[in-house]
Each structure stands twice: as structure tokens, then as C-alpha cells.
């Protein structure tokens, strides 16, 4: 008996968008991803789509981070999808080692898959929803920055009427949104409604090293945005590289317009990361082609891939920051980078001591604890 043909997907069938990223090797240094790595990932995801595991996919990179954008019908935290991403990263790591790429496999904190990539190194943002008649989404990916880099842009998109005029004049947005904030040290998730709890929200997300916006929902409970909140150093207990977060934002029809979702990045706000994950610097919105940070391994970068969904198919991407209207943001970013770089190893360019806890600085401090001056007047140091 011939196998039954699978029914064609329908608009009202729930679709899941999963964006899973990992740094599996830099070319050259931490500046970019090798073309062969991207080609391998494309081949492996293409095979998964042909076998029916995925509806569609797109492979991209920002700097040395490999980003897998996948649509499927298995829901959030699917073992099959996370295993697929893990296998792609592991195969990519093997190739990275053959190519002697820098930091090959640095985000892969385990030797074997245990059911979910969360807590194993790779970053993950995903959401499940029913497609609207037109479903525009933007996938943002950052390099040389921490997950808290999305706090200010997300706040401006979904809570700031000076950025998003829809909050004022669109009846479907006027009631505001629900922000789910993750306490990265305590592991607690906190939900706050805006505008009525706006000040409480700002108390938390104004400290992006401690509190990170995880998801945003409409008042009806429909997901509007999702971000990765994984901090590698907290998972590994030591410095293993930058976190380099990803984020998915749905747009239009009761949600921020595409232009409102992009507008926050016209201001190159300060984020933590940059060189050795130990500095503050301005985030530069760039095209994918220019997302190759090299000056002092930076400044931090962000790209925006725009898609229209069509029954789960990714129509796109459009390179949303490949636009001269962001030229002034890039110019300002370079000016700020010049200014902050002049501080060298001094704060506020270098992170504060508390945030340096998971860098290589503790090893230096441990070494100094074993030293003392030979003589008070000499200023020279010798081992105890």
C-alpha cells in the first residue's frame, strides 16, 4: 500500500521558529566564520529539511558565530531539533579543527548531547505561534556582546512611545505588553506588565549583567519576542568566550512595525563583551557582509535578518541593516569606540571587578596573593 501523502501545512497550524547559535571556530581569530563551515551547516540542515524534520531553514553568521535559523512543527525545546543543531555544531567543530580555526568548538561545553542545548553552551531563542495572514519576523544576532545587549532595544520596541508610536496610536497595542525577565544569577523568571509596571521593569533590566529580557507577550498571552539568555561563564564556571546572543521579534498587526523594531539600533548603545569579553563598547548595526569585527576584536556587532513566513517557509532574508539610514549610527559607534578605547585597561572601558569574576582576571589576582613587597621602599615584588 503506498504511503499516505502528508497534508500540506495550513496557516492555522502552529509553527516554531528556533534560532540556535554557537561559536565553533573563528576565521581569522574571532573575526569571522569560515565559508566551509557555513556550507557544511547548509548541507546538513538541507538534508534535515528534505527528510521532513524541518519546514525550512537559513544559515548565517555574525562574526565567528554560526547561526541556525529553523522552522518546524515540533514546538519549543524539541529534542529532535536541538539534537539536529548539536550535531551540526559537532560536525562543524570537527571541520574547524581540521582547518585549525581559532577556538574550535569553544561553545561546546559537553562531549555528548543530553536532550537540550540549553545549559550545554550554544545559545537558543525560539517561539511557537500560529501564523497571521502576513507574518514578518526579524532575527537579530549579536557578536562580542552578552545577552543583556537586547534589554534596551527590546524595551524601546515594546514600551517606549518615543520609539514605537504604535503604543500611542494603534488601539491593538495601546494596552502594552508583558515582559518576562530572567534573573541570570538566581534563575528566577519575573513577569512585569507595561506601562503600569514600567519603573519596576527598569529597576531590573537597567542592570543587564544580572537581569535579561527572555520573552515578551501580548496582553492576550501571544508571544511577540524571544531572546537567548545563556551566559557561558555561568554555565562553565570559568571564562570560555563571549555569549553572543540571538533574538526573534515578530512585527506588524498589533506588534511593533518593522521600522519600530529596527529603530532602537539607530543608537549604538553600550554593551558588555568586546575584547576577551571584558570591556564595554558601542553596538554597531551592520550588514552581514560587514559583521566581521576586527578592531580590538570589535566593536560589538548586530545583524538583522528579515523574513516573511509562508506556512513556515522562510521567505528571505532581507539584510535589514544594509541601509544607508544606519550610516550615522555606525559613524557614532566609531566615535564612541575611539573615546572609550582611550581608557585602555581602566574602567569604565574595562568591566567592573564584579563582572570580571568569570574572566581570566581571577587567575592574575590569585597569583598576586602569593606575592609581597621585598621592602616597603623598593616597590619590587617577590614570592612569599
C-alpha positions as CSV (number, residue, x, y, z in Angstrom):
1,X,0.0,0.0,0.0
2,X,1.5,3.4,-1.0
3,X,2.4,5.7,1.9
4,X,-0.1,8.4,2.7
5,X,0.9,11.8,1.4
6,X,1.4,14.3,4.3
7,X,-1.2,17.0,4.2
8,X,0.0,20.4,3.1
9,X,0.7,22.8,6.0
10,X,-2.1,25.3,6.8
11,X,-1.9,28.8,8.1
12,X,-3.6,27.9,11.4
13,X,-1.1,25.1,12.1
14,X,1.3,26.3,14.8
15,X,4.9,26.9,13.6
16,X,8.0,27.1,15.7
17,X,10.9,29.3,14.9
18,X,14.2,28.2,16.5
19,X,17.4,30.2,16.3
20,X,20.3,28.3,17.8
21,X,23.9,29.6,17.6
22,X,27.4,28.6,18.6
23,X,31.0,29.7,18.2
24,X,32.7,26.6,16.8
25,X,35.8,28.3,15.4
26,X,36.9,31.7,14.2
27,X,38.4,32.8,10.9
28,X,40.8,34.7,11.3
29,X,41.0,34.9,15.1
30,X,37.5,35.8,16.3
31,X,36.6,38.0,13.3
32,X,34.5,35.7,11.0
33,X,33.2,32.3,10.2
34,X,34.9,30.1,7.5
35,X,32.9,29.7,4.3
36,X,33.4,25.9,4.5
37,X,31.7,25.8,8.0
38,X,28.7,27.7,6.6
39,X,28.5,25.4,3.6
40,X,28.6,22.3,5.8
41,X,25.8,23.6,8.1
42,X,23.7,24.4,5.0
43,X,24.2,20.9,3.6
44,X,23.2,19.2,6.9
45,X,20.2,21.4,7.5
46,X,19.2,20.9,3.9
47,X,19.2,17.2,4.4
48,X,17.0,17.6,7.5
49,X,14.5,19.6,5.6
50,X,14.4,17.1,2.8
51,X,13.7,14.4,5.3
52,X,10.8,16.3,6.7
53,X,12.3,17.2,10.1
54,X,12.4,20.9,9.2
55,X,9.9,23.0,7.3
56,X,12.7,25.5,6.3
57,X,16.0,26.9,7.4
58,X,18.6,29.6,6.8
59,X,22.3,29.5,7.8
60,X,24.1,32.8,8.6
61,X,26.8,34.2,10.8
62,X,27.7,37.3,12.7
63,X,31.5,37.4,13.2
64,X,32.7,34.0,14.4
65,X,29.2,32.8,15.4
66,X,27.3,30.2,13.4
67,X,23.5,30.9,13.5
68,X,21.0,28.3,12.5
69,X,17.5,29.7,11.8
70,X,15.0,26.8,11.6
71,X,11.2,26.5,11.2
72,X,9.4,23.3,12.2
73,X,6.3,21.9,13.9
74,X,7.8,20.2,16.9
75,X,7.4,23.0,19.4
76,X,9.8,24.7,21.8
77,X,12.6,22.6,23.3
78,X,12.2,19.8,20.9
79,X,14.7,17.1,21.5
80,X,14.8,16.3,17.7
81,X,15.6,19.9,16.7
82,X,18.1,20.6,19.5
83,X,19.8,17.3,18.6
84,X,20.0,18.4,15.0
85,X,21.6,21.7,15.9
86,X,24.0,19.9,18.3
87,X,25.0,17.5,15.6
88,X,25.6,20.4,13.1
89,X,27.8,22.1,15.6
90,X,29.8,19.0,16.4
91,X,30.4,18.3,12.7
92,X,31.3,21.9,12.2
93,X,33.7,21.6,15.2
94,X,35.5,18.7,13.5
95,X,35.9,20.7,10.3
96,X,37.1,23.7,12.3
97,X,39.8,21.6,13.9
98,X,40.9,20.3,10.5
99,X,41.1,23.9,9.4
100,X,43.0,24.9,12.6
101,X,40.4,27.6,13.2
102,X,40.8,29.7,16.4
103,X,38.8,28.5,19.4
104,X,37.4,25.4,17.6
105,X,34.4,24.2,19.5
106,X,34.7,26.7,22.3
107,X,30.9,27.0,22.9
108,X,30.5,23.2,23.1
109,X,30.7,22.6,26.8
110,X,29.8,18.9,26.7
111,X,31.0,15.9,24.8
112,X,27.6,14.4,24.2
113,X,24.0,15.6,23.8
114,X,21.7,15.3,26.8
115,X,18.3,16.3,25.3
116,X,18.5,20.1,25.1
117,X,21.3,22.5,24.0
118,X,20.4,24.9,26.8
119,X,23.0,24.7,29.5
120,X,25.4,22.9,27.1
121,X,27.0,26.0,25.5
122,X,25.0,27.1,22.4
123,X,22.6,30.0,22.7
124,X,18.9,29.4,21.8
125,X,15.9,31.6,21.2
126,X,12.6,30.1,20.0
127,X,8.9,30.7,19.8
128,X,5.8,28.8,18.8
129,X,2.7,30.6,17.3
130,X,0.0,30.5,14.7
131,X,0.9,32.5,11.6
132,X,-1.1,35.5,10.9
133,X,-2.2,36.4,7.3
134,X,1.1,38.2,6.9
135,X,3.9,37.2,9.4
136,X,7.0,39.3,9.2
137,X,9.8,38.4,11.7
138,X,13.3,39.7,12.3
139,X,16.1,37.6,13.6
140,X,18.7,39.7,15.4
141,X,22.2,38.2,16.1
142,X,24.9,39.8,18.1
143,X,28.7,39.2,18.3
144,X,31.1,40.3,21.0
145,X,28.4,41.0,23.5
146,X,26.3,39.5,26.3
147,X,22.6,38.6,26.4
148,X,21.8,41.8,28.2
149,X,22.6,43.6,25.0
150,X,18.9,43.2,24.0
151,X,17.4,44.8,27.1
152,X,17.5,48.4,25.9
153,X,16.4,47.7,22.3
154,X,13.5,45.4,23.5
155,X,12.4,48.0,26.0
156,X,12.3,50.7,23.3
157,X,10.5,48.4,20.8
158,X,7.7,47.3,23.2
159,X,7.5,50.0,25.9
160,X,8.9,53.3,24.7
161,X,6.3,55.5,22.8
162,X,9.2,57.8,21.7
163,X,10.4,54.8,19.7
164,X,7.2,53.0,18.9
165,X,4.4,55.3,18.1
166,X,2.1,52.3,17.8
167,X,1.9,52.3,21.6
168,X,0.1,55.6,21.3
169,X,-2.0,55.5,18.2
170,X,-2.6,51.8,17.5
171,X,-5.6,50.5,19.5
172,X,-4.3,46.9,19.3
173,X,-1.0,48.0,21.0
174,X,-2.3,50.6,23.4
175,X,-2.7,48.3,26.4
176,X,1.1,47.4,26.3
177,X,2.9,44.2,26.7
178,X,4.1,41.6,29.3
179,X,7.9,41.4,29.8
180,X,9.4,38.1,31.1
181,X,12.7,38.9,32.8
182,X,15.3,36.3,33.7
183,X,17.5,36.6,36.7
184,X,20.7,35.1,35.3
185,X,22.2,34.5,38.8
186,X,19.2,33.4,40.7
187,X,17.5,31.5,37.9
188,X,14.1,33.2,38.6
189,X,11.7,34.4,35.9
190,X,9.7,37.6,36.6
191,X,6.8,38.8,34.6
192,X,6.0,42.6,34.5
193,X,3.3,44.4,32.7
194,X,4.0,47.7,30.8
195,X,3.2,50.5,31.0
196,X,1.9,50.1,34.6
197,X,5.0,48.3,35.9
198,X,7.4,50.2,33.7
199,X,9.5,51.6,36.6
200,X,9.8,48.2,38.2
201,X,10.9,46.7,34.9
202,X,13.6,49.4,34.5
203,X,14.9,48.7,38.0
204,X,15.7,45.1,36.8
205,X,16.7,45.5,33.1
206,X,18.8,48.6,33.8
207,X,21.3,46.0,35.2
208,X,21.8,43.8,32.0
209,X,24.5,41.7,33.6
210,X,22.0,40.5,36.2
211,X,18.6,40.6,34.5
212,X,17.8,39.8,30.9
213,X,14.6,40.1,29.0
214,X,13.7,36.5,28.0
215,X,10.3,36.8,26.3
216,X,7.7,39.4,25.5
217,X,3.9,38.6,25.2
218,X,0.8,40.5,24.2
219,X,-1.9,41.0,26.8
220,X,-3.6,38.0,25.3
221,X,-0.6,35.9,26.0
222,X,0.7,35.5,22.5
223,X,4.5,35.5,22.1
224,X,5.9,38.6,20.5
225,X,9.7,38.3,21.1
226,X,12.2,35.8,22.4
227,X,15.8,36.0,23.2
228,X,18.7,33.8,24.3
229,X,19.7,34.3,27.9
230,X,22.5,31.8,28.2
231,X,25.7,33.1,29.9
232,X,28.6,30.8,29.1
233,X,30.7,31.7,32.0
234,X,28.0,31.0,34.5
235,X,27.4,27.6,32.9
236,X,31.1,26.6,32.7
237,X,32.1,28.4,35.9
238,X,35.0,30.0,34.1
239,X,35.7,32.2,31.1
240,X,35.1,30.3,27.8
241,X,34.2,33.1,25.4
242,X,31.5,35.6,24.7
243,X,27.8,34.9,24.9
244,X,26.8,36.5,21.6
245,X,23.0,36.4,21.9
246,X,20.2,35.9,19.3
247,X,16.7,37.2,19.3
248,X,13.4,36.8,17.3
249,X,10.9,39.7,17.0
250,X,7.5,39.4,15.4
251,X,6.3,42.6,13.7
252,X,3.2,44.5,12.5
253,X,-0.5,44.0,13.1
254,X,-0.7,44.6,16.8
255,X,3.1,44.4,17.3
256,X,5.9,46.9,16.6
257,X,6.2,47.7,12.9
258,X,9.4,46.6,11.2
259,X,10.7,50.1,11.3
260,X,9.9,50.4,15.0
261,X,11.7,47.1,15.7
262,X,14.8,48.4,13.9
263,X,14.8,52.0,15.2
264,X,16.5,51.2,18.6
265,X,19.6,50.2,16.8
266,X,20.0,53.7,15.3
267,X,21.5,54.5,18.7
268,X,24.7,52.5,19.3
269,X,24.2,51.7,23.0
270,X,26.9,50.4,25.2
271,X,27.1,46.6,25.8
272,X,29.5,44.4,27.6
273,X,31.8,42.0,25.8
274,X,34.2,43.2,23.1
275,X,37.8,42.1,23.6
276,X,38.1,39.0,25.8
277,X,34.6,39.5,27.0
278,X,36.0,42.1,29.4
279,X,35.0,45.5,28.0
280,X,32.1,47.9,27.4
281,X,31.7,49.1,23.9
282,X,29.1,50.5,21.5
283,X,26.9,48.1,19.4
284,X,27.2,48.7,15.7
285,X,24.3,47.7,13.4
286,X,25.8,46.3,10.1
287,X,25.1,44.3,7.1
288,X,26.1,40.7,7.3
289,X,29.0,41.3,5.0
290,X,30.3,43.9,7.5
291,X,29.7,41.8,10.6
292,X,33.3,40.9,10.8
293,X,34.6,42.7,13.9
294,X,38.3,43.2,13.8
295,X,39.2,46.4,15.6
296,X,40.2,45.2,19.1
297,X,38.0,42.2,18.2
298,X,35.1,44.7,17.8
299,X,33.3,46.9,18.2
300,X,30.4,44.6,19.0
301,X,28.1,43.9,16.0
302,X,24.4,43.2,15.4
303,X,22.8,42.0,12.2
304,X,19.1,41.8,11.4
305,X,17.7,39.1,9.0
306,X,14.1,39.9,7.9
307,X,11.7,37.2,6.8
308,X,8.1,36.8,5.7
309,X,6.8,33.4,6.9
310,X,4.6,31.5,4.4
311,X,3.2,28.3,6.1
312,X,6.6,28.0,7.8
313,X,8.7,28.8,4.8
314,X,11.3,31.5,5.3
315,X,10.8,34.0,2.5
316,X,14.0,36.0,2.7
317,X,16.2,37.0,4.2
318,X,16.4,40.8,3.7
319,X,19.6,42.3,5.2
320,X,17.8,44.9,7.2
321,X,20.8,46.9,8.4
322,X,22.3,47.0,4.8
323,X,20.8,50.5,4.6
324,X,22.5,53.9,4.5
325,X,20.0,55.2,7.0
326,X,22.1,53.5,9.7
327,X,25.3,55.2,8.5
328,X,25.2,57.8,11.2
329,X,24.8,55.1,13.8
330,X,27.9,53.4,12.5
331,X,29.7,56.7,12.5
332,X,28.7,57.5,16.1
333,X,29.7,53.9,17.0
334,X,33.2,54.6,15.7
335,X,33.4,57.9,17.6
336,X,32.3,56.3,20.8
337,X,34.7,53.4,20.2
338,X,37.6,55.9,19.8
339,X,36.7,57.6,23.0
340,X,36.2,54.5,25.2
341,X,39.3,52.8,23.8
342,X,41.4,55.6,25.1
343,X,40.7,54.3,28.6
344,X,42.7,51.2,27.9
345,X,42.6,48.9,30.9
346,X,40.8,51.4,33.1
347,X,37.1,51.3,33.9
348,X,34.6,52.2,32.5
349,X,36.0,50.6,29.4
350,X,37.1,47.5,31.3
351,X,34.2,45.8,33.1
352,X,33.9,46.4,36.8
353,X,35.5,43.8,39.1
354,X,32.2,42.0,39.9
355,X,31.6,41.4,36.2
356,X,35.3,40.4,35.7
357,X,34.8,37.5,38.1
358,X,34.4,35.0,35.2
359,X,37.2,36.3,33.0
360,X,40.9,35.4,33.3
361,X,41.5,38.1,35.9
362,X,40.9,35.9,38.9
363,X,44.0,33.8,37.9
364,X,46.1,37.0,37.9
365,X,44.7,38.0,41.3
366,X,45.3,34.5,42.7
367,X,48.9,34.8,41.6
368,X,49.3,38.2,43.2
369,X,48.0,36.9,46.5
370,X,51.2,34.8,46.6
371,X,53.5,37.8,46.3
372,X,54.5,40.6,48.7
373,X,57.0,43.5,48.6
374,X,60.6,42.7,49.5
375,X,60.9,46.0,51.1
376,X,58.4,48.7,51.7
377,X,60.6,51.3,50.0
378,X,61.6,49.2,47.0
379,X,58.2,48.7,45.4
380,X,59.5,45.4,43.9
381,X,57.6,42.2,44.4
382,X,58.8,38.7,45.4
383,X,57.2,35.4,46.1
384,X,56.3,34.5,49.7
